[in-house]
Structures are given as structure tokens and as C-alpha cells.
């Protein structure tokens, strides 16, 4: 009889026929073994015979610190504390915080890649936040695509504010969607969004060749009736917005109106992503305004950003996502939800340790 406890684990051997399958009963408990951070199970896959630690594929594998302390470090960093402040608050060294942030941030990105697939999304909002790495003259913008209905961060991209940033952002977001041809995209007036929209969210087709010789004409893109792109173009005088112009760049007005009604908006806007900008500037130490927490290396910036996004999506409840309970529990009238719960990836609020303990297949590291 298989212990229900062992059903939490799965084989992560890519060559195994039962790879990444839960509840098949192929995982056996081999023995306990001692580590510096406590007693661990050694598990064995009965299908392929491979033995592995119960922490294999999690962020806590080979971590020497007590796991609660790792959780505390992540909590502190994702509440906008610098590495130095976090080290002082958790009685660790600054380099320990930096190393664990990298390990947990890379893990967080893998969890997002693994779980944020096939998303049922009908509209997206995109925006970029300014930041820098090392020195102020080395800008590192952080571009985000968010689902305004569930407040779920679909995709994030870091780098200079060039077309390449928009390419990585929009193609990355598209790859995670169940139906990329049913999207209404709300953006600011940044031109790459407009020029990329047909390539990313349009259907490619091959135009007829003129005559019978020569190479075929270049692929063209047809924008489906089910999608649209609205630009919200703001004119600034100094820091003050003097004028807002709303422009439908692609798709039909009917589809845009239908999406606005679904979202409960009267006019097109990018309020969800702009509100999220404020949240991130509280959560990510490198985005806090007038702080002394500088990212000196690009990979630190990337991993902190990945960590903050995963904690936001899976661990932080969002007030606007709460749902009224059928029957109040004591004085509690609402059930709290995280963006990941609203979009249907999970049905509970995750603790940071739950995020770190989620096992995912190791993927080749990003360039
Ligand atoms: Zn196996």
C-alpha cells in the first residue's frame, strides 16, 4: 500500500516513462539520511530505478541553512529590503542572502515557466518600468504583461528599452496563452507594441506570388476578429499628464467594447499594470524609489525580479480578487485569493516555503 505522503513526489528523471507524473505509486521511500539542515528522505523511482533526495528539483536542494530561515530571507527581500538589511534582520551574511536570492529566483522562474502555461486569458495590459543596473547610465527597464482580470503576471522582460525588449515580452506572453487569437491588448503609446502586434497576435498567411517566377512574397499577418489592440497615449508636460488620447491600433471596436464590458471598465486604460508598478516598487528592492539597494549585476536584477513575480502571483493575496463567501465564517465574509488562484493554477494561497518546495524539472538555464 502506497503511503499518501509519497504521492506528493514525482520522478524528475527526463529519461523515465513516468517523469513528472503524480500519484502513480512509483515513488518508494528508500531510507532516511542526515544533513546539516535536518533529516531527509531518500526516494527511489520504481519505474526507472533512480534514487533522489526528497528535495530534488526544489529551491531547497543542497541548501545548508534551516528552511524557515531561507523562507524568512525570501520574505524580507520580496518586501523591498536590500540584501544588507535582510542579512541584518535574519542574522545571516550579505553574501548568503545574495546567493540564496539567486538560487530561489532561478527556481521561481522555473516554477512560473512550468505552471503558467495554457492560460485562459482574454485581455492583457503591458507597460515598462524604469530601473538600472550598476550605474544610472546603464538603464534596465522592466516590462510586464499582466492579465487585468486576474492580476496575474503573465510575462516579464528586463533590458534596455528597445524593440528587442518588446519582442521578448510579447512573444513570451503569447507562448503562455491558451488562445493567442482572442486577446485584446491595452498598452501605452510605445511604438514597438503597435508594430509587433500583427506579428505576435495575428494569423500568418502566404500572399499569392505575382507571376510564376521568383521567390514567394513575405509572410503577412491577418488580425482575427476576436482580437484587438488599444493604445492609451499620454502627453506629458514635465511630469504632469496634460492629455490622454485613446487609439484603436488593431481589431474591431465591437471586440474592444465587449472586453471593456467584461472587465467593468468604461474607457480603455492600463490601470491594472500601473497599479502593479506601484506594488513592484514596494516589493522589489531594486525598484524602490530613492533606496540604496542597487543591483550591481544583471543576473541579480533578473533573479530578484523573477522571485518577486512568483511571490506576487502565488503567495500574496490581492484585495480586488476576494470573493464573497456563501456563508460567513465567524466575522469573515470574504475568501482571500492570489492571482494564481484567480487564473485557476492553484486553489490555495501558497506560503513562500510552499513555493520553494515545489519541485520542477531542471531546465537549461536562460542566457
Ligand atoms: Zn523514474
Boltz pocket constraint, residues with backbone or C-beta under 6 A from the ligand:
constraints:
  - pocket:
      binder: B
      contacts: [[A, 11], [A, 12], [A, 13], [A, 16], [A, 17], [A, 18], [A, 19], [A, 45], [A, 46], [A, 47], [A, 48], [A, 49], [A, 50]]
      max_distance: 6.0
